[in-house]
Amino acid sequence: MKVDTVEFAIAVKQIVAAIPKGKVATYGDVAALAGAPSHARLVGKILGAIGMDSPIPCHRVVNASGRPAPHWLSQTPLLRNEGVRFKSNGNVDLSSHRWNPDPDF
């Protein structure tokens, strides 16, 4: 599936901006909501290019296992400050904190 990367990037930013405090989404969740479920890696690239000074809460996106980005040391403390719990392996407890947007989102 070929995607318009500009349109996809806009959708990704809008979706991530909607993730509420205390919740997380996976890269795959965001890709699916943006209409391209096979483009989870592209979601990561888009979010990585945004930068940490952005008002978009990129820290609320984790991998499919709930693992925070290994190179982003402040991601875990940011999530903990929002009340997100982690399992003993360091992954987010997705069963408690995974964002399930309204079906009409």
Buried (B, 14 or more C-beta within 10 A) or exposed (E): EEBEBEEBBEBBBEBBEBBEEBBBBBBBBBBBBBEBEEBBEBBBEBBEEBEEEEEBBBBBBBBEEBBBBEEBEEBBEBBEEBEBEBEEEEBBEBEEBBBEBEEEE
